[in-house]
Amino acid sequence: MNDDKIGLSRRKMLVGLGAVGVASAGAGLGTTAYFNDTETFANNELTAGSLDLFVHVDYSEDQGSYAQYSTEPGTYVDGNVVGIEGQQIEGEPLSIQVSDLKPGDSGEGEFCFSIVDNPAYMWMCGELTGNDENGMTEPEMDDDETPDTGDLADAMEVTVSYCTPDGDGGNVIGDEIVSGSLAEVMLALQAGVPLSSDGDANAPLADRPTFDGVTEAFTDGEPNVDEQCVCFTWEVPTSVENEIQTDSVMFDFEFYAVQARHNDGAHNPCVDETVVTAYDNSWKGQTLANPTEGNVYTSVSFGQNQTVLSFAFADDGDGVDFLDTADYSSTNLPVAVDADDDGTHDWQVIWQPNAGFPDAPFGYTENNSGSYGPAQPLPAGFSAAKVGDTIVFGIPNSEIASTFRLLGYGSTGGEGPIAEVNVDPSLGPDFYNSSNAIEFSD
């Protein structure tokens, strides 16, 4: 390409541009200003909402002729301190203390909720903070097989259920949430129990029904609460004997309300850390007869006396459930733990319902120079439970460091998906070397 072929000299180009300029000037003749208009949006303001949880408490206990006790009508907890409707907040946590506890004693309580301003997901949490022997009397020595540990937490029977007011000062008891000994119930609560406002104990974890918000916690002096409440009962059975003499327990209940908007309710506020792992439905490249979509939520809660490991399996609601032996006859969950974070797993805790373990469905096995022997009962102080779709293990703090690693390998025995809990699931499980295990630290 050259200037001759273009056919336009520098002079001609300048003339052409001048002609364009004249034409533009001519188009603007008679115009004095641009058309314009203005609309103003003034005094804009953004105000954050709020969420304030009130827990209304109605509690009583029966110690026969020795004592009767009940909370005052209108008792509530707000900001972790107790108040009475119409009175000033006392500034102290609600604390119920029972002395001279004996077989046959019992108590019951009701917790109802006012969530001021915004609907929320609810969680119930707790912790067994003391289970003490407090010395031994002469008759206790003959019956007590655990002289270094209190027996009361295992002797007390506790049930936590959904309930609704019956209109006559009582309650209609609904689905059971968790039950067992006090130690077992508090193990489950330390791992966190999600609550559903429809009272369905089998409600899914994510997007379960939320608790409604209200404009104020009291209306005309009466609690303005969600219809769904939580009730609990405790009892020291008359079958319990001298082994509980002088023993004592201490425990905490906590309730959390977490905003519903922009949230699916799966976040667990009761625990210190959670890792989410999706199910893998490509078992060694095979086509599965019963694939299940879902996630396992692996959580750790560091408590005063024990560390709780929990594995919540959240399925897709298609009726095929990871933990259901009717769907997967060989379903199981071994968990390898590097308790001192030295690079080698020290032991495994296992849930395997059809394995015939001595502590069925739970077992324990140690790593002996790279080899695991037959499953044994859980060691003293260890505990385990299945609560709905959650497997929970309690480990005494003396047996696990504040920094440790774990590897989980939820399996359906080839019938369905697997759920590997490690740093890189593509590498497969290594029950000896913990380099691919997930590290947790208090």
C-alpha positions as CSV (number, residue, x, y, z in Angstrom):
1,M,0.0,0.0,0.0
2,N,1.3,3.5,-0.9
3,D,0.1,7.2,-1.0
4,D,-0.8,7.0,-4.7
5,K,-3.2,4.2,-4.1
6,I,-4.8,6.0,-1.2
7,G,-5.4,9.0,-3.5
8,L,-5.5,11.6,-0.6
9,S,-2.7,14.1,0.0
10,R,-2.0,15.9,3.2
11,R,-3.5,19.1,1.8
12,K,-6.7,17.3,0.6
13,M,-7.1,15.7,4.0
14,L,-6.9,19.1,5.8
15,V,-9.5,20.6,3.4
16,G,-11.8,17.6,4.0
17,L,-11.6,18.0,7.8
18,G,-12.4,21.7,7.4
19,A,-15.5,20.9,5.5
20,V,-16.7,18.6,8.2
21,G,-16.1,21.3,10.8
22,V,-18.3,23.8,8.9
23,A,-21.0,21.2,8.6
24,S,-21.0,20.6,12.3
25,A,-21.1,24.3,13.1
26,G,-24.1,24.7,10.8
27,A,-26.0,21.9,12.7
28,G,-25.8,23.8,15.9
29,L,-27.3,27.1,14.7
30,G,-30.1,28.4,16.8
31,T,-29.3,26.1,19.9
32,T,-28.6,27.9,23.1
33,A,-28.3,25.0,25.6
34,Y,-28.5,21.2,26.0
35,F,-31.8,19.8,27.1
36,N,-31.6,18.7,30.7
37,D,-33.6,17.7,33.7
38,T,-32.8,16.8,37.3
39,E,-34.4,14.5,39.9
40,T,-33.0,14.4,43.5
41,F,-33.3,11.6,46.0
42,A,-32.4,13.3,49.3
43,N,-31.8,12.2,52.9
44,N,-31.1,8.6,52.2
45,E,-30.6,6.4,55.2
46,L,-29.7,2.8,55.8
47,T,-30.6,1.3,59.2
48,A,-29.4,-2.1,60.3
49,G,-32.0,-4.5,61.7
50,S,-31.6,-6.5,64.9
51,L,-32.0,-10.0,66.3
52,D,-32.5,-10.4,70.1
53,L,-33.2,-13.8,71.6
54,F,-35.3,-14.1,74.8
55,V,-35.6,-17.6,76.3
56,H,-38.6,-18.0,78.6
57,V,-38.0,-20.6,81.3
58,D,-40.5,-22.6,83.3
59,Y,-38.7,-25.1,85.5
60,S,-39.7,-27.2,88.5
61,E,-38.2,-30.1,90.5
62,D,-39.6,-32.7,92.9
63,Q,-37.5,-34.0,95.7
64,G,-40.5,-35.4,97.6
65,S,-40.8,-34.2,101.2
66,Y,-37.3,-32.7,101.1
67,A,-37.9,-29.9,98.8
68,Q,-40.0,-28.5,95.9
69,Y,-38.7,-25.7,93.6
70,S,-39.9,-23.8,90.6
71,T,-38.9,-20.7,88.7
72,E,-41.0,-17.6,89.2
73,P,-43.6,-17.0,86.5
74,G,-42.3,-14.7,83.8
75,T,-38.7,-15.8,84.2
76,Y,-36.6,-15.3,81.1
77,V,-33.0,-15.1,80.0
78,D,-31.7,-12.3,77.7
79,G,-28.1,-11.5,77.2
80,N,-27.1,-14.5,79.4
81,V,-28.7,-12.9,82.5
82,V,-32.0,-13.7,84.2
83,G,-34.9,-11.4,84.5
84,I,-38.5,-11.5,85.6
85,E,-41.2,-9.7,83.6
86,G,-41.9,-6.3,85.2
87,Q,-38.7,-6.4,87.3
88,Q,-35.1,-5.3,86.6
89,I,-32.7,-7.8,85.1
90,E,-30.7,-9.3,87.9
91,G,-27.4,-9.4,86.0
92,E,-26.6,-13.0,86.8
93,P,-27.0,-16.2,84.7
94,L,-29.9,-18.4,85.5
95,S,-28.5,-21.1,87.7
96,I,-30.4,-24.0,89.2
97,Q,-28.8,-25.9,92.0
98,V,-30.1,-29.1,93.5
99,S,-28.7,-30.4,96.8
100,D,-29.2,-33.7,98.6
101,L,-30.1,-35.5,95.3
102,K,-31.4,-39.0,95.8
103,P,-32.9,-41.8,93.7
104,G,-36.5,-40.9,92.8
105,D,-35.8,-37.2,92.5
106,S,-36.9,-35.5,89.2
107,G,-37.2,-32.2,87.4
108,E,-38.7,-30.8,84.3
109,G,-38.3,-27.6,82.3
110,E,-39.7,-25.7,79.4
111,F,-37.8,-23.3,77.1
112,C,-39.8,-21.1,74.8
113,F,-38.4,-18.5,72.4
114,S,-39.0,-14.8,71.5
115,I,-36.8,-13.8,68.6
116,V,-37.3,-10.1,68.4
117,D,-37.4,-8.5,64.9
118,N,-36.1,-11.2,62.5
119,P,-36.8,-14.9,61.9
120,A,-33.9,-17.2,62.8
121,Y,-32.6,-20.7,62.8
122,M,-32.3,-22.1,66.3
123,W,-29.6,-24.4,67.8
124,M,-29.4,-26.0,71.3
125,C,-26.0,-26.5,72.7
126,G,-24.5,-27.5,76.1
127,E,-21.7,-29.0,78.0
128,L,-21.1,-31.3,80.9
129,T,-18.6,-29.2,82.9
130,G,-18.3,-31.3,86.0
131,N,-18.9,-35.0,87.0
132,D,-17.1,-35.3,90.4
133,E,-16.8,-38.1,92.9
134,N,-16.2,-35.8,95.9
135,G,-14.8,-38.5,98.1
136,M,-16.4,-41.8,98.9
137,T,-18.5,-43.0,101.8
138,E,-18.2,-46.5,103.2
139,P,-21.4,-47.8,101.6
140,E,-20.4,-46.2,98.3
141,M,-17.1,-48.1,98.2
142,D,-18.9,-51.4,98.0
143,D,-21.0,-50.3,94.9
144,D,-18.8,-47.9,93.0
145,E,-16.6,-49.5,90.3
146,T,-15.2,-46.1,89.1
147,P,-13.6,-44.5,92.3
148,D,-11.9,-41.8,90.3
149,T,-14.9,-40.6,88.3
150,G,-18.3,-39.4,89.4
151,D,-21.3,-41.7,88.6
152,L,-24.1,-39.2,88.6
153,A,-23.9,-38.1,85.0
154,D,-24.3,-41.7,83.9
155,A,-27.1,-42.5,86.4
156,M,-29.4,-39.5,85.6
157,E,-31.8,-40.1,82.8
158,V,-32.6,-37.1,80.6
159,T,-35.0,-36.5,77.7
160,V,-35.1,-33.4,75.5
161,S,-38.2,-33.1,73.3
162,Y,-40.2,-30.6,71.2
163,C,-43.4,-29.4,73.0
164,T,-46.2,-26.9,72.6
165,P,-48.3,-25.2,75.2
166,D,-51.7,-26.9,75.8
167,G,-53.5,-23.8,76.9
168,D,-53.9,-25.0,80.5
169,G,-50.5,-24.3,81.8
170,G,-49.1,-27.6,80.6
171,N,-47.4,-28.9,77.4
172,V,-48.2,-31.3,74.6
173,I,-44.9,-33.4,74.2
174,G,-43.9,-33.9,70.6
175,D,-40.9,-35.5,68.9
176,E,-38.0,-36.6,71.0
177,I,-34.8,-34.6,70.2
178,V,-32.3,-36.5,72.2
179,S,-32.4,-38.8,75.3
180,G,-30.2,-41.0,77.4
181,S,-28.0,-40.5,80.4
182,L,-27.1,-36.9,81.3
183,A,-23.6,-37.7,80.0
184,E,-25.0,-38.9,76.6
185,V,-27.3,-36.0,76.2
186,M,-24.7,-33.4,77.0
187,L,-22.3,-35.1,74.5
188,A,-24.9,-34.6,71.8
189,L,-25.5,-31.0,72.9
190,Q,-21.8,-30.1,72.9
191,A,-21.8,-31.1,69.2
192,G,-24.8,-28.9,68.7
193,V,-28.4,-29.9,67.9
194,P,-30.3,-28.0,65.2
195,L,-33.9,-27.1,66.1
196,S,-36.8,-27.0,63.7
197,S,-39.9,-24.7,64.2
198,D,-42.2,-27.4,63.0
199,G,-41.1,-29.8,65.8
200,D,-39.9,-32.4,63.3
201,A,-36.9,-34.2,64.8
202,N,-36.0,-35.6,61.3
203,A,-36.0,-32.2,59.6
204,P,-33.1,-31.7,57.2
205,L,-30.2,-29.6,58.4
206,A,-30.1,-27.1,55.6
207,D,-33.2,-24.9,54.9
208,R,-35.2,-26.4,57.8
209,P,-38.2,-24.4,59.1
210,T,-37.2,-21.3,60.9
211,F,-38.5,-19.7,64.1
212,D,-40.6,-16.6,63.4
213,G,-39.6,-13.1,64.5
214,V,-41.8,-11.0,66.8
215,T,-41.9,-7.3,67.5
216,E,-41.5,-7.6,71.3
217,A,-40.8,-10.3,73.8
218,F,-43.9,-9.6,75.9
219,T,-47.4,-8.6,75.0
220,D,-49.6,-7.4,77.9
221,G,-47.3,-9.0,80.3
222,E,-47.4,-12.4,78.6
223,P,-44.5,-14.0,76.7
224,N,-44.8,-13.5,73.0
225,V,-43.2,-16.7,71.8
226,D,-43.0,-19.0,68.9
227,E,-45.4,-21.9,69.1
228,Q,-42.6,-24.5,69.2
229,C,-40.8,-24.9,72.5
230,V,-38.3,-27.3,73.9
231,C,-39.0,-29.4,77.1
232,F,-36.6,-31.5,79.1
233,T,-37.0,-33.9,82.0
234,W,-34.5,-35.5,84.3
235,E,-34.7,-38.2,86.8
236,V,-32.5,-40.3,89.1
237,P,-34.1,-43.7,88.8
238,T,-34.9,-45.6,92.0
239,S,-32.8,-48.5,90.7
240,V,-29.7,-46.4,91.3
241,E,-27.9,-47.3,94.5
242,N,-25.0,-46.1,96.7
243,E,-22.6,-45.5,93.8
244,I,-23.9,-41.9,93.4
245,Q,-23.4,-40.9,97.1
246,T,-21.6,-37.5,97.4
247,D,-21.3,-37.3,93.6
248,S,-22.1,-34.0,91.8
249,V,-22.6,-32.8,88.2
250,M,-22.5,-29.4,86.6
251,F,-23.7,-28.7,83.1
252,D,-24.7,-25.8,80.8
253,F,-27.6,-25.3,78.3
254,E,-27.3,-22.7,75.6
255,F,-29.6,-21.6,72.8
256,Y,-28.4,-19.8,69.7
257,A,-30.6,-17.8,67.2
258,V,-28.9,-17.2,63.8
259,Q,-30.5,-14.9,61.2
260,A,-32.5,-16.8,58.5
261,R,-31.9,-14.3,55.7
262,H,-29.0,-15.2,53.3
263,N,-28.4,-18.3,55.4
264,D,-29.3,-22.0,55.0
265,G,-29.1,-22.8,58.7
266,A,-26.2,-25.3,58.3
267,H,-23.7,-23.2,60.2
268,N,-23.3,-24.7,63.6
269,P,-22.6,-22.0,66.3
270,C,-22.1,-24.6,69.1
271,V,-18.7,-25.8,67.8
272,D,-15.3,-24.2,67.3
273,E,-14.6,-25.4,63.7
274,T,-16.4,-27.1,60.9
275,V,-15.2,-28.7,57.6
276,V,-17.7,-29.6,54.9
277,T,-17.1,-32.5,52.5
278,A,-19.3,-33.5,49.6
279,Y,-20.2,-37.1,49.0
280,D,-18.3,-38.9,46.2
281,N,-20.6,-41.0,44.1
282,S,-17.9,-42.3,41.8
283,W,-16.7,-45.3,43.9
284,K,-13.5,-46.5,42.1
285,G,-15.1,-45.6,38.7
286,Q,-18.1,-47.9,39.3
287,T,-21.7,-46.9,38.5
288,L,-23.6,-46.9,41.8
289,A,-26.9,-48.6,42.3
290,N,-27.9,-46.2,45.1
291,P,-26.1,-42.8,44.6
292,T,-26.8,-40.2,47.3
293,E,-26.1,-36.5,47.0
294,G,-25.1,-34.7,50.2
295,N,-22.4,-33.4,52.6
296,V,-20.8,-34.5,55.8
297,Y,-20.2,-31.6,58.3
298,T,-17.2,-32.5,60.4
299,S,-17.0,-30.3,63.6
300,V,-14.8,-30.0,66.6
301,S,-15.8,-28.6,70.0
302,F,-13.1,-28.0,72.6
303,G,-14.7,-28.3,76.0
304,Q,-13.5,-27.9,79.6
305,N,-13.1,-31.7,80.1
306,Q,-13.5,-33.3,76.7
307,T,-13.1,-32.6,73.0
308,V,-16.1,-33.6,70.9
309,L,-15.8,-34.8,67.3
310,S,-19.1,-34.8,65.3
311,F,-20.0,-35.9,61.8
312,A,-23.4,-34.7,60.6
313,F,-24.5,-36.3,57.4
314,A,-26.9,-34.1,55.4
315,D,-28.5,-36.1,52.5
316,D,-30.5,-34.8,49.6
317,G,-34.0,-35.9,50.8
318,D,-34.5,-38.6,48.2
319,G,-35.2,-41.3,50.8
320,V,-31.8,-42.9,50.5
321,D,-29.7,-42.0,53.5
322,F,-26.0,-42.5,54.1
323,L,-26.3,-43.7,57.7
324,D,-29.4,-45.9,57.2
325,T,-28.5,-49.6,57.3
326,A,-31.8,-50.3,55.5
327,D,-30.4,-48.4,52.5
328,Y,-26.7,-49.3,52.9
329,S,-26.2,-52.5,54.9
330,S,-22.4,-51.9,55.3
331,T,-22.4,-48.2,56.0
332,N,-19.7,-47.3,58.5
333,L,-17.5,-44.4,59.7
334,P,-13.9,-45.0,60.9
335,V,-12.1,-41.9,62.2
336,A,-8.3,-42.0,62.5
337,V,-6.9,-39.4,65.0
338,D,-3.3,-38.1,65.3
339,A,-3.9,-37.1,68.9
340,D,-0.5,-35.3,69.3
341,D,0.0,-34.0,65.8
342,D,3.3,-35.8,65.3
343,G,2.5,-37.1,61.8
344,T,1.2,-40.5,62.7
345,H,-2.4,-41.5,63.6
346,D,-2.5,-42.9,67.1
347,W,-5.9,-44.6,67.2
348,Q,-9.3,-44.9,65.5
349,V,-12.8,-44.5,66.8
350,I,-15.3,-46.3,64.6
351,W,-19.1,-46.4,64.0
352,Q,-20.0,-49.6,62.3
353,P,-23.5,-51.0,63.2
354,N,-23.2,-54.4,61.6
355,A,-19.6,-55.2,62.7
356,G,-20.4,-57.0,66.0
357,F,-18.1,-54.7,68.0
358,P,-17.9,-55.3,71.8
359,D,-19.3,-51.7,72.3
360,A,-21.7,-52.0,69.3
361,P,-22.1,-50.0,67.2
362,F,-18.9,-48.3,68.3
363,G,-15.3,-49.5,68.5
364,Y,-11.8,-48.4,69.2
365,T,-8.5,-49.6,67.9
366,E,-4.9,-48.5,68.3
367,N,-2.2,-48.0,65.8
368,N,0.5,-50.5,66.8
369,S,3.6,-49.8,64.6
370,G,1.5,-49.4,61.5
371,S,-1.0,-52.1,62.2
372,Y,-4.5,-52.0,63.7
373,G,-5.8,-55.0,65.5
374,P,-9.4,-56.1,66.3
375,A,-11.8,-53.4,67.5
376,Q,-12.0,-53.0,71.3
377,P,-14.5,-51.3,73.6
378,L,-14.1,-47.5,73.9
379,P,-11.5,-46.7,76.6
380,A,-12.5,-45.3,79.9
381,G,-13.6,-41.7,79.5
382,F,-14.3,-42.0,75.8
383,S,-18.0,-41.8,74.7
384,A,-20.0,-42.0,71.5
385,A,-23.5,-41.6,70.3
386,K,-25.6,-41.5,67.1
387,V,-28.1,-38.6,67.3
388,G,-30.3,-38.6,64.2
389,D,-28.0,-38.2,61.3
390,T,-25.0,-37.2,63.4
391,I,-22.2,-39.5,64.8
392,V,-20.6,-38.0,67.9
393,F,-17.4,-39.0,69.7
394,G,-16.3,-37.6,73.1
395,I,-12.5,-37.7,73.8
396,P,-11.1,-36.8,77.3
397,N,-8.8,-33.8,77.0
398,S,-6.1,-35.9,78.6
399,E,-6.1,-38.2,75.6
400,I,-5.9,-35.5,72.8
401,A,-3.8,-32.4,72.4
402,S,-5.2,-28.9,71.7
403,T,-3.8,-29.3,68.2
404,F,-4.5,-32.6,66.5
405,R,-5.3,-34.1,63.1
406,L,-8.1,-36.4,62.0
407,L,-9.1,-38.4,58.9
408,G,-12.6,-39.7,58.4
409,Y,-13.7,-42.2,55.8
410,G,-17.5,-42.6,55.6
411,S,-18.2,-45.6,53.5
412,T,-21.2,-47.5,52.3
413,G,-19.1,-50.6,51.5
414,G,-19.3,-50.0,47.7
415,E,-23.1,-49.9,47.7
416,G,-23.2,-46.1,47.5
417,P,-21.1,-43.0,48.0
418,I,-18.1,-42.3,50.2
419,A,-17.3,-39.2,52.3
420,E,-13.6,-38.7,52.8
421,V,-12.7,-36.1,55.4
422,N,-9.1,-35.2,54.6
423,V,-7.1,-32.4,52.9
424,D,-7.1,-34.0,49.5
425,P,-9.7,-36.7,49.0
426,S,-8.3,-37.7,45.6
427,L,-5.3,-39.3,47.4
428,G,-7.5,-41.8,49.3
429,P,-7.4,-42.6,53.0
430,D,-4.2,-43.2,54.9
431,F,-4.9,-44.5,58.4
432,Y,-1.2,-44.4,59.4
433,N,0.4,-41.3,58.1
434,S,-1.5,-38.1,59.0
435,S,0.1,-35.7,56.5
436,N,-3.2,-35.7,54.5
437,A,-5.4,-35.4,57.6
438,I,-7.2,-32.2,58.6
439,E,-5.6,-30.2,61.4
440,F,-7.7,-28.7,64.2
441,S,-6.4,-26.4,66.9
442,D,-8.0,-24.8,69.9
